[in-house]
């Protein structure tokens, strides 16, 4: 039986994702370039790149993703691909 997911409202609609803090909710692109919804647990920097530690609200998985593939509004990610938004990490191999 599938679980019904109640999306919590994003706490900072219209803000830049670079200003994210622990406890905020955001949208991100998963490995299939589909939009997911997650809670931000931690914000840190690695190799001069802002990284978000997320908990996916649909699958309850922990993820570490670059902030470049995240946004506070779903419309900012529509039609985008991870390899284009963050070629340093997801570029052609």
C-alpha positions as CSV (number, residue, x, y, z in Angstrom):
1,X,0.0,0.0,0.0
2,X,1.4,3.3,-1.0
3,X,1.9,6.0,1.6
4,X,0.3,9.3,1.2
5,X,2.8,12.2,1.4
6,X,1.7,15.5,2.9
7,X,4.2,18.1,1.5
8,X,5.0,20.7,4.2
9,X,5.2,24.2,2.8
10,X,8.6,25.5,2.0
11,X,9.7,27.9,4.7
12,X,11.5,30.4,2.5
13,X,9.8,30.7,-0.9
14,X,11.6,33.2,-3.1
15,X,14.9,33.0,-1.3
16,X,18.2,31.8,-2.8
17,X,19.1,28.3,-1.8
18,X,22.5,29.5,-0.8
19,X,20.9,31.0,2.3
20,X,19.4,27.6,3.4
21,X,19.5,26.5,7.0
22,X,18.9,23.3,8.8
23,X,15.2,22.7,9.3
24,X,14.1,24.3,6.0
25,X,12.4,22.3,3.3
26,X,13.5,22.3,-0.4
27,X,13.1,20.6,-3.7
28,X,15.9,18.8,-5.4
29,X,16.7,16.8,-8.6
30,X,17.1,13.0,-8.0
31,X,19.2,10.6,-10.0
32,X,16.4,10.4,-12.7
33,X,16.2,14.3,-12.9
34,X,12.8,14.2,-11.3
35,X,11.9,16.7,-8.6
36,X,11.9,15.4,-5.0
37,X,11.0,17.1,-1.7
38,X,13.3,17.0,1.3
39,X,14.1,18.5,4.7
40,X,17.5,20.1,5.1
41,X,19.4,18.5,8.0
42,X,22.8,20.2,7.6
43,X,24.5,22.7,5.4
44,X,28.2,22.5,4.9
45,X,31.0,23.3,2.4
46,X,33.2,20.7,0.7
47,X,35.8,21.4,-2.0
48,X,34.5,25.1,-2.2
49,X,31.0,23.9,-3.0
50,X,27.9,24.3,-0.8
51,X,26.5,20.9,0.0
52,X,23.1,20.1,1.7
53,X,22.5,17.0,3.8
54,X,18.8,16.1,3.1
55,X,16.1,13.7,4.2
56,X,13.9,12.8,1.3
57,X,10.2,13.1,2.4
58,X,9.0,10.4,0.0
59,X,11.5,7.7,0.4
60,X,13.0,8.7,3.8
61,X,16.6,8.4,2.4
62,X,19.5,10.5,3.5
63,X,21.2,12.4,0.7
64,X,24.2,14.7,0.3
65,X,23.7,16.9,-2.8
66,X,25.2,20.1,-4.1
67,X,23.1,23.2,-3.5
68,X,23.1,23.9,-7.2
69,X,20.6,21.2,-7.8
70,X,18.2,22.4,-5.1
71,X,15.7,25.2,-4.9
72,X,13.0,26.5,-2.5
73,X,10.5,26.6,-5.3
74,X,9.6,23.6,-7.5
75,X,9.2,25.8,-10.7
76,X,12.9,26.7,-10.5
77,X,13.9,23.0,-11.2
78,X,11.2,22.1,-13.8
79,X,12.8,20.9,-17.1
80,X,16.4,21.1,-15.7
81,X,19.0,18.4,-15.5
82,X,21.6,17.7,-12.9
83,X,24.4,17.5,-15.4
84,X,23.6,21.0,-16.7
85,X,23.1,22.6,-13.3
86,X,26.2,21.1,-11.7
87,X,28.7,19.8,-14.3
88,X,31.5,19.7,-11.7
89,X,29.8,16.7,-10.0
90,X,27.4,15.3,-12.6
91,X,29.2,16.2,-15.9
92,X,29.8,13.7,-18.7
93,X,32.1,10.9,-17.8
